[in-house]
Amino acid sequence: MAKNTPKSAIDIGINEKDRKAIAKGLSELLADSYSLYLMTHNFHWNVKGPMFNTLHTMFMAQYTEQWAALDLIAERIRALGEPAPGTYKEFSKLTSIKEVEGTPKAINMVELLMKAQEATAKTARKLFPIVEKANDQPTADLLTQRIDIHEKTAWMLRSLLEE
């Protein structure tokens, strides 16, 4: 460690500018992920109709997976030395997912969740250029895993929309 450098200084091989840019992108991913989590849990509670049991169970599996992912994303932001957003106000400023008003029909829930899964995958994917430039393998690994899950879940939801 260099002279006059605080003991708590971050020296992980990623410069401060890149760390801040990556943390900002991860904060947007966290906001999308939280918005998606909340939407999915809301729909789990409120779904009704002939596909109730199937969707209720599917939505529970999805929001449970999403809940675990929130911690991984937030902890990566912290590992990069930045504070993780954690309020509705912060999330509402950072998310690309629009809040759903009212209680949609079951099939509309499926479509809204499909679009929210795709939006979250796009938010993760747009961060890759800076992550690759900074040689940030842990964040690249996290993003790859999240994109895979969101694209697979979107495909499953999309399949329910087929006639």
C-alpha positions in Angstrom: 0.0 0.0 0.0 1.3 3.4 -0.9 2.3 6.0 1.7 -0.5 8.2 3.0 -3.1 5.8 1.7 -5.8 5.1 4.2 -6.0 1.5 5.5 -9.5 1.3 4.2 -8.6 2.3 0.6 -9.8 -0.1 -2.1 -7.1 -1.6 -4.2 -8.6 -4.5 -6.2 -7.2 -3.7 -9.6 -10.2 -1.6 -10.8 -9.7 2.1 -10.9 -12.1 4.4 -8.9 -13.8 5.8 -12.0 -14.6 2.3 -13.4 -15.7 1.0 -9.9 -18.2 3.9 -9.6 -19.5 3.3 -13.2 -19.9 -0.4 -12.6 -21.6 0.2 -9.2 -24.0 2.7 -10.9 -24.9 0.1 -13.5 -25.3 -2.5 -10.8 -27.6 -0.1 -8.8 -29.8 0.1 -11.9 -29.8 -3.7 -12.1 -30.7 -3.9 -8.4 -33.6 -1.4 -8.9 -34.9 -3.4 -11.8 -34.5 -6.7 -9.9 -36.3 -5.3 -6.8 -39.1 -3.9 -9.0 -39.4 -7.3 -10.7 -39.4 -9.1 -7.3 -42.1 -6.8 -6.0 -44.2 -7.2 -9.2 -43.9 -11.0 -9.1 -44.8 -11.2 -5.4 -47.8 -9.0 -6.0 -49.0 -11.2 -8.8 -48.4 -14.3 -6.7 -50.7 -12.9 -4.1 -53.4 -11.6 -6.5 -53.6 -14.0 -9.4 -56.9 -15.7 -10.0 -58.7 -17.7 -12.7 -58.3 -21.1 -14.3 -54.5 -21.0 -14.2 -54.4 -20.0 -10.6 -52.5 -22.9 -9.1 -49.9 -23.1 -12.0 -49.2 -19.3 -11.9 -49.3 -19.0 -8.1 -46.7 -21.7 -7.8 -44.6 -20.4 -10.8 -44.6 -16.9 -9.4 -43.5 -18.1 -6.0 -40.5 -19.9 -7.5 -39.7 -16.8 -9.5 -39.9 -14.3 -6.6 -38.0 -16.6 -4.3 -35.1 -16.8 -6.8 -35.3 -13.0 -7.4 -35.1 -12.4 -3.6 -31.8 -14.3 -3.3 -30.4 -12.4 -6.3 -31.0 -9.0 -4.6 -28.4 -9.7 -2.0 -25.8 -10.8 -4.5 -26.2 -7.7 -6.5 -26.2 -5.4 -3.5 -23.1 -7.1 -2.0 -21.2 -6.7 -5.3 -22.0 -3.0 -5.2 -20.6 -2.8 -1.7 -17.5 -4.8 -2.6 -16.8 -2.1 -5.2 -16.9 0.4 -2.4 -20.2 2.1 -3.2 -23.4 2.2 -1.2 -26.2 0.0 -2.5 -29.5 1.8 -3.0 -32.2 0.5 -0.7 -35.2 2.7 -0.6 -38.3 2.8 -2.8 -37.4 6.4 -3.7 -34.0 5.4 -5.0 -35.3 2.3 -6.8 -38.0 4.4 -8.5 -35.4 6.7 -9.9 -33.1 3.9 -11.1 -35.5 1.3 -12.5 -36.6 0.8 -16.1 -39.7 -1.1 -15.0 -42.9 0.7 -14.7 -45.0 0.0 -11.6 -48.3 -1.8 -12.4 -51.5 -0.2 -11.2 -54.4 -2.3 -10.1 -54.7 -6.0 -10.5 -54.3 -7.2 -14.1 -55.9 -10.4 -15.4 -53.8 -13.5 -15.1 -52.7 -13.6 -18.7 -51.7 -9.9 -18.5 -49.7 -10.6 -15.4 -47.7 -13.2 -17.5 -47.1 -10.6 -20.2 -46.1 -7.9 -17.8 -43.6 -10.3 -16.0 -42.2 -11.4 -19.4 -41.5 -7.8 -20.3 -40.0 -7.0 -16.9 -37.7 -10.1 -17.1 -36.6 -8.9 -20.6 -36.0 -5.4 -19.3 -33.9 -6.7 -16.4 -31.8 -8.8 -18.8 -31.2 -5.7 -21.0 -30.2 -3.6 -17.9 -27.6 -6.3 -17.0 -26.4 -6.7 -20.6 -25.8 -3.0 -21.1 -23.2 -3.0 -18.3 -20.9 -5.5 -20.0 -18.7 -3.1 -22.0 -17.4 -1.3 -18.9 -17.1 -4.5 -16.9 -15.1 -6.1 -19.6 -12.9 -3.0 -20.1 -12.2 -2.9 -16.3 -11.4 -6.7 -16.3 -14.0 -7.2 -13.5 -14.6 -10.9 -13.6 -16.8 -11.2 -10.5 -19.3 -8.7 -11.9 -19.1 -10.3 -15.3 -19.9 -13.7 -13.7 -22.8 -12.2 -11.8 -24.2 -10.5 -14.9 -23.9 -13.6 -17.0 -25.9 -15.6 -14.4 -28.6 -13.0 -14.1 -29.0 -12.6 -17.8 -29.3 -16.4 -18.2 -32.0 -16.6 -15.5 -34.0 -13.6 -16.8 -33.9 -14.8 -20.4 -34.9 -18.3 -19.5 -37.7 -17.0 -17.3 -38.9 -14.7 -20.0 -39.0 -17.6 -22.5 -41.1 -19.7 -20.1 -43.5 -16.9 -19.6 -43.6 -16.2 -23.3 -44.5 -19.8 -23.9 -47.6 -19.4 -21.7 -48.8 -16.6 -24.1 -48.8 -18.9 -27.1 -52.2 -19.9 -28.5 
